C-alpha cells in the first residue's frame, strides 16, 4: 500500500495492522461490501438520469456498463437492447 497524502503515518500503520489481523473471510466481506456500495451509487446515478425507467431496466443499464455491451448481449440476449 502507498501512503495517501491525507493519511498520517500512524493512521496508516493502524489500518495495516487491522488488515493483518483480519481473516480472509473478513477481508473478502469488505471487498463485497465495497462492491455493493459502488453498485448502489452507480445505480442511483442511473436512476437520477432516468427517473421514469423501471427498476429492471435500470439494473440492465448498470449491467451493460459493468459487463460491456457485447458480454451483456451474450448473457442476456438482444431483446433487452431495443
C-alpha positions as CSV (number, residue, x, y, z in Angstrom):
1,X,0.0,0.0,0.0
2,X,1.1,3.5,-0.7
3,X,0.6,6.3,1.9
4,X,-2.1,8.8,0.7
5,X,-1.2,12.5,1.2
6,X,-4.2,12.9,3.5
7,X,-3.2,10.0,5.7
8,X,-0.9,10.2,8.7
9,X,1.8,7.6,9.1
10,X,0.2,6.5,12.4
11,X,-3.3,6.0,10.9
12,X,-1.7,4.1,8.0
13,X,0.1,1.8,10.5
14,X,-3.1,1.2,12.4
15,X,-5.0,0.4,9.2
16,X,-2.3,-2.0,8.1
17,X,-2.4,-3.8,11.5
18,X,-6.2,-4.1,11.3
19,X,-6.0,-5.7,7.9
20,X,-3.2,-8.1,9.1
21,X,-5.5,-9.2,11.9
22,X,-8.5,-9.9,9.7
23,X,-9.3,-13.4,8.5
24,X,-9.5,-14.0,4.7
25,X,-13.3,-14.1,5.1
26,X,-13.4,-10.7,6.8
27,X,-11.3,-9.2,4.0
28,X,-13.5,-10.8,1.4
29,X,-16.6,-9.4,3.1
30,X,-15.1,-5.9,3.0
31,X,-14.5,-6.3,-0.8
32,X,-18.1,-7.5,-1.3
33,X,-19.4,-4.6,0.7
34,X,-17.4,-2.1,-1.2
35,X,-18.5,-3.6,-4.5
36,X,-22.2,-3.4,-3.4
37,X,-21.7,0.2,-2.3
38,X,-20.2,1.1,-5.7
39,X,-23.0,-0.7,-7.5
40,X,-25.7,1.2,-5.4
41,X,-24.0,4.5,-6.2
42,X,-23.9,3.7,-9.9
43,X,-27.5,2.6,-10.0
44,X,-28.5,5.8,-8.1
45,X,-26.8,7.8,-10.7
46,X,-28.6,6.0,-13.5
47,X,-31.9,6.4,-11.6
48,X,-31.3,10.2,-11.3
49,X,-30.7,10.4,-15.1
50,X,-33.7,8.2,-15.9
51,X,-36.3,8.8,-13.2
52,X,-39.2,7.2,-15.0
53,X,-37.4,4.0,-16.1
54,X,-38.5,0.7,-14.4
55,X,-36.0,-0.8,-11.9
56,X,-35.3,-3.9,-14.0
57,X,-34.2,-1.6,-16.9
58,X,-32.1,0.4,-14.6
59,X,-30.4,-2.8,-13.5
60,X,-29.7,-3.7,-17.1
61,X,-28.3,-0.3,-17.8
62,X,-25.9,-0.8,-14.9
63,X,-25.1,-4.4,-16.1
64,X,-24.4,-3.1,-19.6
65,X,-21.9,-0.5,-18.2
66,X,-20.4,-3.1,-15.9
67,X,-20.1,-6.0,-18.3
68,X,-19.8,-4.1,-21.6
69,X,-22.3,-4.2,-24.4
70,X,-21.0,-7.4,-26.0
71,X,-20.9,-9.6,-22.9
72,X,-24.3,-8.2,-21.8
73,X,-25.8,-9.3,-25.1
74,X,-24.2,-12.7,-24.8
75,X,-25.6,-13.2,-21.3
76,X,-29.0,-11.6,-21.5
77,X,-29.7,-11.6,-25.3
78,X,-30.7,-9.0,-27.8
79,X,-34.3,-8.5,-26.7
80,X,-33.2,-6.1,-24.0
81,X,-31.4,-3.8,-26.4
82,X,-34.5,-2.3,-28.1
